[in-house]
């Protein structure tokens, strides 16, 4: 095969595998953007804060299923192959999306409505538990030599496309519909759009080829008990991986899913202002992720991980204090662009770093378990935690301290991984 044909084949493989990741994050973003409207439709309590917390809590509850999905579906992928598992996760994700998008509200179904919304979120979380890991491992295994960071960056890159599309739809809805119509039915439109693109993504994924790395494994079909035993033997690596991901997942959900709620509830800005900021953040994330991934292929992962976590640790809270001192569209955009730079630069190096430290026989399940534990424990509940922290303290800058804590987790984990590997391997560099 010619070089040009190989490049086209690789590019199409990246598109096919990332498409489902786009849908997964698109659905999560839409729920986060319209959490206040969903609260009124499915969780009416007569108390705006209580309804919002129930809605955000349901958003976070989906992440509690991620560790289970990582174990069950991760073991399935490590046993049956990357392609089969990614098709399965897409099907489960589509069912969860349809459930939330088409469900009547509390006035029609009563208590059954919030219960079914919760079940839809749990199903989405179960499938998402292995989606990120499955996509990341697939991209790492098809990457050309010396380009693993660049390839795996498109896992997160597809998420940023989802952020952009969801935010753009939100901006259009806000421009075309009056607020009462958005609250009544307009918020469902982005969810239904997600339902409509499911068949296209399924067709794209059906043509995925199995990775050569998986086909070349000496023991291609380990039993589930063998996979679980290997995970238990490598618990320390999984724990460090969870700490690494904490920085990624908290900062990501802070600057994307939580921004519309934060801008409206804490800063009292117009809804369209927050959505425009989120749209800009999705675009800048998409720029920084592949640039950082490619840079980490040249200079190593560790320098980038350390620099980004230290900068986040020392600047996030002061930046938030500056923002809440005089809230405005301009200040919100400036602060979030800075956080976007730190998130995108960190994550572009972190994803290949995590695939490299996971043992081959549990690469998908180990990666997915680390990722899902961090998201279930910290990232997914970031909107709810930040809302509660602001309510409890009266300090609208508290999200800055929350993301600083996440940065500290990432910094400690990076240093521990490097220290642990120094005696047995060179400085963490791409392992091609």
ABEGO torsion letter per residue (X at the ends): XBAAAAAAAAAAAAAAAAAAAAAAAAAAAAAAAAAAAAAAAABBAGBAAAAAAAAAAAAAAAAAAAAAAAAAAAAAAAAAEAAAAAAAAAAAAAAAAAAAAABBBAAAAEAAAAAAAAAAAAAAAAAAAAAAAAAAAAAAAABBBGAAAAAAAAAAAAAAAAAAAAAAAAAAAAAABBAAAAAAAAAAAAAAAAAAAAAAAAAAAAABBBBAAAAABABABBBAAAAAAAAAAAAAAAAAAAAAAAAAAAAAAAABAAAAAAAAAAAGBBAAAAAAAAAAAAAAAAAAAAAAAAAAAAAEAAAAAAAAAAAAAAAAAAAAAAAAABBBAAAAAAAAAAAAAAAAAAAAAAAAAAAAABBAAAAAAAAAAAAAAAAAAAAAAAAAAAAAAAAAAGBAAAAAAAAAAAAAAAAAAAAAAAAAAAAABBBBBBBX
